[in-house]
Amino acid sequence: MKGKYADGFVFPVPKKNFGAYKKMATEAAKVWKKFGALEYYECMGEDLKIKSQGGMKSRSFVETAKAKAGRYGVVFIHRV
């Protein structure tokens, strides 16, 4: 049985550059699939505030990506 793995990346993108980023991401998806990715998703966060679930403190994607409020959106890339 062949093993399966997934990569995930979180990073900020300046809101003024979303159009250019979307164009680049469309081309990147083709490249990832050409070189073996079975699935590829790029997701833009809109409501990224997290609710406390008790226990350990969770970090939001915004905190993780060190995005500045109002100026940046956060993108999550997932490929399998």
Buried (B, 14 or more C-beta within 10 A) or exposed (E): EEEEEEEEEBBBBEEEEBEEBEEEBEEBBEEBEEEEBEEBEBEBBEEBEEEEEEEEEEEBBBEBBEBEEEEBBBBBBBBE
